[in-house]
């Protein structure tokens, strides 16, 4: 009976989270069709989905697995460039729908593979090794792409790490990856509907994993590694599972990002260390281990700077104050007591109890 109640509780929580995303999507679509959204807000719809997805992905590593990663922008970068490369090569020979679906699978698969390759040597260790390695990985990936040149002609693909002239392309050949200038001309296949669908799929994957037997094993490792190992849980196996899925989902966010731009470049502002820290801020402010909170905090923190652009010099000051306020509300002991005391669930239970009397 207890297991049934637990299953029902987790299922309800999942449905509430998915329902919130669906309702938000419907409201935004209604406002868009009614012409009530500004061009700025319309341009933010896809980025909201992108950062919500990558925040959920990082929370799987930080909150559920209990390991600190500072390189999820690097996994996002891999997903972005690998999928953009595929879409550019097949934009004239394949329909948009199947092409974008394959691009998503490629971006997620290659990012997950890199997550697996990094995790195999590092996740066997304890401490902050993963944070250091992923931080270095993100910077390496960004810098390698900035010196990478790939072209295509009748003889096939040509690679160089010097300049575009070193590719020696024949007449009619074209440069696909042009070093620091990135990839120009990727099909803009991303839209708000696809972003919302991918966000729902991401939430289903993560929440189902958390509530499954492997998810309970992952959280047992997070809570007490020695105790988990003593009951026969394969520590390395479950750590690699969680980290690879997290990296793959970050790759999905990268696919959305790449197909929302006409020019894709590996710049510090979009794939650098600061972006990894910003994603970590989404997770911390939303609540470590709180998947729903990651989505909400990502949406709020992406919207705030853009909505306050008219304030100019004061907008970042207000943004910082809001960050501090959210942090205190989430983590201060007195605020947590207040939140629990006046939570909607508690108030509803009190109302039900009075009605029963």
C-alpha positions as CSV (number, residue, x, y, z in Angstrom):
1,X,0.0,0.0,0.0
2,X,2.9,2.3,0.9
3,X,4.6,1.7,-2.4
4,X,1.3,2.5,-4.3
5,X,1.0,5.8,-2.4
6,X,4.6,6.7,-3.2
7,X,4.1,5.8,-6.8
8,X,1.0,7.9,-6.9
9,X,2.8,10.9,-5.3
10,X,5.7,10.8,-7.7
11,X,3.3,10.4,-10.7
12,X,1.2,13.4,-9.5
13,X,4.4,15.5,-9.1
14,X,5.5,14.6,-12.6
15,X,2.0,15.4,-14.0
16,X,2.0,18.8,-12.2
17,X,5.4,19.7,-13.7
18,X,4.4,18.6,-17.2
19,X,1.1,20.4,-16.8
20,X,2.7,23.6,-15.9
21,X,4.9,23.5,-19.0
22,X,1.8,22.7,-21.2
23,X,-0.3,25.5,-19.7
24,X,2.6,28.0,-20.2
25,X,2.9,26.9,-23.8
26,X,-0.8,27.3,-24.5
27,X,-0.8,30.8,-22.9
28,X,2.2,31.9,-24.9
29,X,0.7,30.6,-28.1
30,X,-2.6,32.4,-27.4
31,X,-0.8,35.6,-26.7
32,X,1.3,35.2,-29.8
33,X,-1.7,34.7,-32.1
34,X,-3.5,37.6,-30.4
35,X,-0.5,39.8,-31.2
36,X,0.0,40.6,-27.5
37,X,3.7,39.6,-27.4
38,X,6.4,42.0,-28.4
39,X,9.1,41.0,-30.9
40,X,11.5,40.8,-27.9
41,X,9.3,38.3,-26.1
42,X,8.8,36.2,-29.3
43,X,12.6,36.1,-29.7
44,X,12.9,34.8,-26.1
45,X,10.5,31.9,-26.4
46,X,13.1,29.4,-27.9
47,X,15.9,30.5,-25.5
48,X,13.6,29.9,-22.6
49,X,13.2,26.3,-23.6
50,X,16.9,25.9,-24.3
51,X,18.0,27.1,-20.8
52,X,15.2,25.3,-19.1
53,X,16.4,22.0,-20.7
54,X,20.1,22.5,-19.8
55,X,19.2,23.6,-16.2
56,X,17.2,20.3,-15.8
57,X,20.1,18.4,-17.4
58,X,22.7,19.9,-14.9
59,X,20.4,19.3,-12.0
60,X,20.5,15.6,-12.8
61,X,24.2,15.8,-12.2
62,X,24.4,18.2,-9.4
63,X,21.2,17.5,-7.5
64,X,20.4,13.9,-8.2
65,X,23.9,12.4,-8.7
66,X,25.5,14.8,-6.2
67,X,28.5,15.7,-8.5
68,X,29.6,19.2,-9.4
69,X,30.0,19.8,-13.2
70,X,31.2,23.1,-14.6
71,X,31.3,22.1,-18.2
72,X,27.8,21.6,-19.4
73,X,28.2,24.6,-21.7
74,X,30.9,22.4,-23.4
75,X,28.4,19.5,-23.9
76,X,25.9,22.1,-25.3
77,X,28.6,23.3,-27.6
78,X,29.3,19.8,-28.9
79,X,25.6,19.2,-29.5
80,X,25.2,22.5,-31.3
81,X,28.2,22.2,-33.7
82,X,27.7,18.5,-34.5
83,X,24.0,18.9,-35.3
84,X,24.6,22.2,-37.2
85,X,27.3,20.5,-39.3
86,X,24.9,17.7,-40.2
87,X,22.0,20.1,-41.0
88,X,24.2,22.3,-43.1
89,X,25.5,19.3,-45.2
90,X,21.9,18.0,-45.8
91,X,19.9,21.2,-46.0
92,X,19.4,20.9,-49.7
93,X,18.9,17.1,-49.9
94,X,16.6,16.3,-47.0
95,X,13.2,17.5,-45.7
96,X,13.3,19.8,-42.7
97,X,11.4,17.5,-40.3
98,X,13.5,14.3,-40.7
99,X,16.7,16.3,-40.9
100,X,16.0,18.1,-37.6
101,X,15.0,14.9,-35.9
102,X,18.3,13.2,-37.0
103,X,20.2,16.4,-35.9
104,X,18.7,16.1,-32.4
105,X,19.7,12.5,-32.2
106,X,23.2,13.3,-33.4
107,X,23.7,16.2,-31.0
108,X,22.4,14.2,-28.1
109,X,24.3,11.1,-29.0
110,X,27.7,12.7,-29.5
111,X,27.3,14.9,-26.3
112,X,26.4,11.7,-24.3
113,X,29.4,9.9,-25.8
114,X,31.8,12.7,-24.6
115,X,30.1,12.6,-21.2
116,X,30.8,8.9,-21.1
117,X,34.4,9.3,-22.1
118,X,35.0,11.9,-19.5
119,X,33.1,10.1,-16.8
120,X,34.9,6.7,-17.2
121,X,38.2,7.9,-15.7
122,X,36.9,10.8,-13.5
123,X,33.7,9.4,-11.8
124,X,35.8,6.6,-10.2
125,X,37.4,9.3,-8.1
126,X,36.0,11.3,-5.2
127,X,36.1,15.0,-4.5
128,X,36.0,17.9,-6.9
129,X,37.8,16.1,-9.8
130,X,34.7,16.1,-12.0
131,X,34.3,19.9,-11.6
132,X,37.9,20.5,-12.6
133,X,37.9,18.1,-15.6
134,X,34.6,19.4,-17.0
135,X,35.7,23.0,-16.6
136,X,38.9,22.2,-18.6
137,X,36.8,20.1,-21.1
138,X,34.5,23.0,-21.8
139,X,37.3,25.4,-22.5
140,X,39.2,22.9,-24.7
141,X,36.1,22.2,-26.8
142,X,35.5,25.9,-27.4
143,X,39.1,26.6,-28.4
144,X,39.4,23.6,-30.6
145,X,36.3,24.6,-32.6
146,X,37.7,28.1,-32.9
147,X,40.8,26.9,-34.8
148,X,39.0,24.1,-36.8
149,X,38.3,24.6,-40.5
150,X,36.2,22.0,-42.5
151,X,35.3,22.3,-46.1
152,X,33.6,20.1,-48.7
153,X,34.1,19.7,-52.5
154,X,33.8,17.0,-55.1
155,X,36.6,15.1,-53.4
156,X,34.9,15.0,-50.1
157,X,35.7,16.7,-46.8
158,X,38.9,18.6,-46.0
159,X,40.2,19.5,-42.5
160,X,42.6,22.1,-41.3
161,X,43.6,23.8,-38.1
162,X,45.5,26.6,-39.8
163,X,43.1,28.6,-42.0
164,X,40.5,28.3,-44.7
165,X,43.1,28.6,-47.5
166,X,44.9,25.5,-46.2
167,X,41.8,23.4,-47.1
168,X,42.7,23.6,-50.8
169,X,39.1,23.3,-52.0
170,X,38.4,22.9,-55.7
171,X,36.1,25.2,-57.6
172,X,32.6,24.9,-56.3
173,X,33.7,23.8,-52.8
174,X,32.4,25.4,-49.7
175,X,33.7,26.0,-46.2
176,X,31.4,24.6,-43.6
177,X,33.2,25.3,-40.3
178,X,35.3,28.5,-40.7
179,X,37.3,28.7,-37.5
180,X,36.3,31.5,-35.1
181,X,33.6,32.5,-37.6
182,X,31.8,29.2,-36.9
183,X,29.1,27.8,-39.2
184,X,27.0,30.2,-41.3
185,X,23.8,29.2,-42.9
186,X,22.4,26.5,-40.6
187,X,18.7,25.9,-41.3
188,X,16.6,27.7,-38.7
189,X,14.5,24.7,-37.8
190,X,14.0,25.6,-34.1
191,X,10.7,27.0,-32.9
192,X,8.8,27.4,-29.7
193,X,6.6,24.3,-30.3
194,X,9.6,22.1,-30.9
195,X,11.4,23.6,-27.9
196,X,8.3,23.0,-25.6
197,X,8.1,19.4,-26.9
198,X,11.8,18.8,-26.2
199,X,11.4,20.3,-22.7
200,X,8.5,18.0,-21.9
201,X,10.5,15.0,-23.2
202,X,13.5,16.1,-21.1
203,X,11.3,16.4,-18.0
204,X,9.8,12.9,-18.6
205,X,13.2,11.4,-19.0
206,X,14.7,12.9,-15.9
207,X,11.6,12.5,-13.6
208,X,11.1,8.9,-14.7
209,X,14.8,8.2,-14.1
210,X,14.6,9.8,-10.6
211,X,11.5,7.7,-9.7
212,X,12.9,4.5,-11.1
213,X,15.1,1.8,-9.5
214,X,18.3,3.2,-11.1
215,X,17.3,6.7,-9.9
216,X,16.9,5.4,-6.3
217,X,20.3,3.8,-6.7
218,X,21.8,7.1,-7.9
219,X,20.4,9.0,-5.0
220,X,21.6,6.3,-2.6
221,X,25.1,6.9,-4.0
222,X,24.7,10.6,-3.5
223,X,23.6,10.3,0.1
224,X,26.1,7.6,1.2
225,X,28.6,6.1,-1.2
226,X,29.9,3.6,1.3
227,X,26.5,2.3,2.3
228,X,25.4,2.1,-1.3
229,X,28.5,0.1,-2.2
230,X,28.0,-2.2,0.8
231,X,24.6,-3.3,-0.5
232,X,26.0,-4.2,-3.9
233,X,25.2,-1.0,-6.0
234,X,27.6,-0.6,-8.9
235,X,28.8,2.9,-8.1
236,X,30.6,3.6,-11.4
237,X,27.8,2.2,-13.6
238,X,25.1,4.4,-12.1
239,X,27.2,7.5,-12.0
240,X,28.1,7.0,-15.7
241,X,24.4,6.5,-16.5
242,X,23.3,9.7,-14.9
243,X,26.2,11.8,-16.2
244,X,25.8,10.5,-19.8
245,X,22.1,11.2,-19.8
246,X,22.8,14.7,-18.4
247,X,25.4,15.4,-21.1
248,X,23.1,14.1,-23.8
249,X,20.3,16.4,-22.7
250,X,22.7,19.3,-22.7
251,X,23.5,18.4,-26.3
252,X,19.7,18.6,-27.1
253,X,19.7,22.2,-25.7
254,X,22.7,22.8,-28.0
255,X,20.8,21.5,-31.0
256,X,17.9,23.9,-30.3
257,X,20.4,26.7,-29.9
258,X,22.3,26.0,-33.1
259,X,19.1,25.8,-35.2
260,X,17.8,29.1,-33.8
261,X,20.7,31.2,-35.2
262,X,21.9,31.9,-38.7
263,X,25.5,32.1,-37.5
264,X,26.8,29.7,-34.9
265,X,30.1,30.7,-33.2
266,X,31.9,29.2,-30.2
267,X,32.2,32.4,-28.2
268,X,32.9,32.7,-24.4
269,X,29.5,34.3,-23.8
270,X,27.5,31.4,-25.2
271,X,29.7,28.3,-24.6
272,X,32.3,29.5,-22.1
273,X,33.0,29.2,-18.4
274,X,30.6,32.0,-17.5
275,X,27.7,30.2,-19.2
276,X,28.4,27.1,-17.2
277,X,28.3,29.1,-14.0
278,X,25.1,30.8,-15.1
279,X,23.5,27.4,-15.7
280,X,24.7,26.3,-12.2
281,X,23.0,29.5,-10.8
282,X,19.7,28.3,-12.4
283,X,20.0,25.0,-10.6
284,X,21.0,26.4,-7.2
285,X,18.3,29.1,-7.2
286,X,15.7,26.6,-8.3
287,X,16.7,24.2,-5.6
288,X,19.4,21.5,-5.9
289,X,17.5,18.3,-6.7
290,X,14.3,20.2,-7.5
291,X,13.6,19.6,-11.2
292,X,10.5,21.8,-11.3
293,X,12.5,24.6,-9.6
294,X,15.2,24.5,-12.3
295,X,12.7,25.2,-15.0
296,X,11.1,28.0,-13.1
297,X,14.4,29.7,-12.1
298,X,15.8,29.4,-15.6
299,X,12.7,31.1,-17.1
300,X,12.7,33.9,-14.5
301,X,16.5,34.6,-14.8
302,X,16.4,34.6,-18.6
303,X,13.5,36.9,-18.7
304,X,14.5,39.4,-16.1
305,X,17.5,41.1,-17.8
306,X,15.6,41.4,-21.1
307,X,12.4,42.8,-19.5
308,X,14.4,45.4,-17.6
309,X,16.4,46.7,-20.6
310,X,14.6,50.0,-20.4
311,X,16.2,50.6,-17.0
312,X,19.6,50.5,-18.6
313,X,22.2,51.1,-15.9
314,X,20.0,49.9,-13.1
315,X,18.8,46.6,-14.6
316,X,21.8,44.5,-13.5
317,X,21.6,46.0,-10.0
318,X,17.9,45.0,-9.8
319,X,18.8,41.6,-11.3
320,X,21.5,41.1,-8.5
321,X,19.0,42.1,-5.8
322,X,16.5,39.6,-7.2
323,X,19.1,36.9,-7.2
324,X,19.9,37.5,-3.5
325,X,16.2,37.6,-2.6
326,X,15.5,34.3,-4.3
327,X,18.5,32.7,-2.7
328,X,17.4,33.9,0.8
329,X,13.8,32.7,0.1
330,X,15.0,29.3,-1.0
331,X,17.8,28.6,1.6
332,X,17.4,30.9,4.7
333,X,16.0,28.7,7.6
334,X,13.3,31.2,8.6
335,X,12.1,31.5,5.0
336,X,12.0,27.8,4.6
337,X,9.9,27.5,7.8
338,X,7.5,30.2,6.5
339,X,7.3,28.5,3.1
340,X,6.4,25.2,4.6
341,X,3.9,26.7,7.1
342,X,2.0,28.6,4.4
343,X,2.5,26.2,1.5
344,X,-0.5,25.5,-0.8
345,X,-0.4,21.8,0.0
346,X,-0.6,22.5,3.8
347,X,-3.4,25.1,3.4
348,X,-5.4,22.7,1.3
349,X,-5.0,19.8,3.8
350,X,-6.2,22.1,6.6
351,X,-9.2,23.1,4.6
352,X,-10.0,19.4,3.8
353,X,-9.7,18.6,7.5
354,X,-12.1,21.4,8.5
355,X,-14.6,20.2,5.9
356,X,-14.4,16.6,7.2
357,X,-15.2,17.8,10.7
